[in-house]
Amino acid sequence: MSDTRFGPEFKVSFIKTGNTAVPFKVGDRIIQWCFGEEKAKRMVLVTSKHEDVKNGRSGFDGTTAEGYTVWGYDSEVKAVL
């Protein structure tokens, strides 16, 4: 399945709908909506997953295409590429 919201070069394997959790694993490329906003989305390569990344919530660590190290909550993952 492809989705042009993420650009024509990406094949999207899962898109979040409603409260459905997005299944992803270490090594996946994901789209993260930072701060709960579509306009603040970024593509992240997941490097590790955590039961408690911050504040008792599950999440992940990763790197962006620009080489920045980032983290996020599982609930911020909107798509797996």
C-alpha positions as protocol buffer text, in pm:
chain_id: "A"
residue {
  index: 1
  type: MET
  ca { x: 0 y: 0 z: 0 }
}
residue {
  index: 2
  type: SER
  ca { x: 131 y: 349 z: -72 }
}
residue {
  index: 3
  type: ASP
  ca { x: 21 y: 673 z: 87 }
}
residue {
  index: 4
  type: THR
  ca { x: 114 y: 1005 z: -72 }
}
residue {
  index: 5
  type: ARG
  ca { x: 86 y: 1192 z: 260 }
}
residue {
  index: 6
  type: PHE
  ca { x: 437 y: 1065 z: 337 }
}
residue {
  index: 7
  type: GLY
  ca { x: 577 y: 1122 z: -12 }
}
residue {
  index: 8
  type: PRO
  ca { x: 569 y: 907 z: -324 }
}
residue {
  index: 9
  type: GLU
  ca { x: 895 y: 729 z: -238 }
}
residue {
  index: 10
  type: PHE
  ca { x: 757 y: 554 z: 73 }
}
residue {
  index: 11
  type: LYS
  ca { x: 560 y: 232 z: 90 }
}
residue {
  index: 12
  type: VAL
  ca { x: 344 y: 235 z: 402 }
}
residue {
  index: 13
  type: SER
  ca { x: 288 y: -100 z: 569 }
}
residue {
  index: 14
  type: PHE
  ca { x: 63 y: 21 z: 853 }
}
residue {
  index: 15
  type: ILE
  ca { x: -126 y: 345 z: 923 }
}
residue {
  index: 16
  type: LYS
  ca { x: -275 y: 431 z: 1261 }
}
residue {
  index: 17
  type: THR
  ca { x: -651 y: 471 z: 1273 }
}
residue {
  index: 18
  type: GLY
  ca { x: -837 y: 566 z: 1588 }
}
residue {
  index: 19
  type: ASN
  ca { x: -682 y: 423 z: 1904 }
}
residue {
  index: 20
  type: THR
  ca { x: -523 y: 129 z: 1726 }
}
residue {
  index: 21
  type: ALA
  ca { x: -164 y: 71 z: 1835 }
}
residue {
  index: 22
  type: VAL
  ca { x: 87 y: 66 z: 1552 }
}
residue {
  index: 23
  type: PRO
  ca { x: 295 y: -254 z: 1562 }
}
residue {
  index: 24
  type: PHE
  ca { x: 662 y: -173 z: 1502 }
}
residue {
  index: 25
  type: LYS
  ca { x: 999 y: -320 z: 1593 }
}
residue {
  index: 26
  type: VAL
  ca { x: 1366 y: -224 z: 1614 }
}
residue {
  index: 27
  type: GLY
  ca { x: 1493 y: -155 z: 1262 }
}
residue {
  index: 28
  type: ASP
  ca { x: 1159 y: -24 z: 1130 }
}
residue {
  index: 29
  type: ARG
  ca { x: 1127 y: 321 z: 974 }
}
residue {
  index: 30
  type: ILE
  ca { x: 832 y: 498 z: 1132 }
}
residue {
  index: 31
  type: ILE
  ca { x: 649 y: 828 z: 1104 }
}
residue {
  index: 32
  type: GLN
  ca { x: 629 y: 1002 z: 1441 }
}
residue {
  index: 33
  type: TRP
  ca { x: 393 y: 1293 z: 1500 }
}
residue {
  index: 34
  type: CYS
  ca { x: 586 y: 1499 z: 1752 }
}
residue {
  index: 35
  type: PHE
  ca { x: 382 y: 1696 z: 2001 }
}
residue {
  index: 36
  type: GLY
  ca { x: 63 y: 1538 z: 1864 }
}
residue {
  index: 37
  type: GLU
  ca { x: 66 y: 1745 z: 1545 }
}
residue {
  index: 38
  type: GLU
  ca { x: 76 y: 1629 z: 1185 }
}
residue {
  index: 39
  type: LYS
  ca { x: 282 y: 1934 z: 1089 }
}
residue {
  index: 40
  type: ALA
  ca { x: 556 y: 1820 z: 1330 }
}
residue {
  index: 41
  type: LYS
  ca { x: 601 y: 1475 z: 1177 }
}
residue {
  index: 42
  type: ARG
  ca { x: 938 y: 1312 z: 1123 }
}
residue {
  index: 43
  type: MET
  ca { x: 1072 y: 985 z: 989 }
}
residue {
  index: 44
  type: VAL
  ca { x: 1266 y: 783 z: 1245 }
}
residue {
  index: 45
  type: LEU
  ca { x: 1471 y: 463 z: 1225 }
}
residue {
  index: 46
  type: VAL
  ca { x: 1391 y: 277 z: 1550 }
}
residue {
  index: 47
  type: THR
  ca { x: 1708 y: 171 z: 1735 }
}
residue {
  index: 48
  type: SER
  ca { x: 1552 y: 44 z: 2062 }
}
residue {
  index: 49
  type: LYS
  ca { x: 1216 y: 0 z: 2237 }
}
residue {
  index: 50
  type: HIS
  ca { x: 1144 y: 60 z: 2606 }
}
residue {
  index: 51
  type: GLU
  ca { x: 868 y: -36 z: 2848 }
}
residue {
  index: 52
  type: ASP
  ca { x: 926 y: 297 z: 3028 }
}
residue {
  index: 53
  type: VAL
  ca { x: 1087 y: 554 z: 2800 }
}
residue {
  index: 54
  type: LYS
  ca { x: 955 y: 841 z: 3017 }
}
residue {
  index: 55
  type: ASN
  ca { x: 680 y: 900 z: 3272 }
}
residue {
  index: 56
  type: GLY
  ca { x: 594 y: 527 z: 3290 }
}
residue {
  index: 57
  type: ARG
  ca { x: 493 y: 513 z: 2920 }
}
residue {
  index: 58
  type: SER
  ca { x: 628 y: 276 z: 2657 }
}
residue {
  index: 59
  type: GLY
  ca { x: 831 y: 421 z: 2375 }
}
residue {
  index: 60
  type: PHE
  ca { x: 1138 y: 409 z: 2155 }
}
residue {
  index: 61
  type: ASP
  ca { x: 1474 y: 561 z: 2069 }
}
residue {
  index: 62
  type: GLY
  ca { x: 1579 y: 627 z: 1712 }
}
residue {
  index: 63
  type: THR
  ca { x: 1767 y: 839 z: 1462 }
}
residue {
  index: 64
  type: THR
  ca { x: 1638 y: 1077 z: 1197 }
}
residue {
  index: 65
  type: ALA
  ca { x: 1761 y: 1103 z: 838 }
}
residue {
  index: 66
  type: GLU
  ca { x: 1955 y: 1412 z: 947 }
}
residue {
  index: 67
  type: GLY
  ca { x: 2140 y: 1205 z: 1209 }
}
residue {
  index: 68
  type: TYR
  ca { x: 1966 y: 1339 z: 1520 }
}
residue {
  index: 69
  type: THR
  ca { x: 1902 y: 1100 z: 1810 }
}
residue {
  index: 70
  type: VAL
  ca { x: 1537 y: 1119 z: 1919 }
}
residue {
  index: 71
  type: TRP
  ca { x: 1292 y: 941 z: 2145 }
}
residue {
  index: 72
  type: GLY
  ca { x: 916 y: 918 z: 2150 }
}
residue {
  index: 73
  type: TYR
  ca { x: 612 y: 749 z: 2298 }
}
residue {
  index: 74
  type: ASP
  ca { x: 455 y: 453 z: 2119 }
}
residue {
  index: 75
  type: SER
  ca { x: 133 y: 655 z: 2092 }
}
residue {
  index: 76
  type: GLU
  ca { x: 313 y: 908 z: 1866 }
}
residue {
  index: 77
  type: VAL
  ca { x: 383 y: 648 z: 1597 }
}
residue {
  index: 78
  type: LYS
  ca { x: 140 y: 704 z: 1312 }
}
residue {
  index: 79
  type: ALA
  ca { x: 280 y: 478 z: 1038 }
}
residue {
  index: 80
  type: VAL
  ca { x: 537 y: 208 z: 967 }
}
residue {
  index: 81
  type: LEU
  ca { x: 718 y: 244 z: 635 }
}
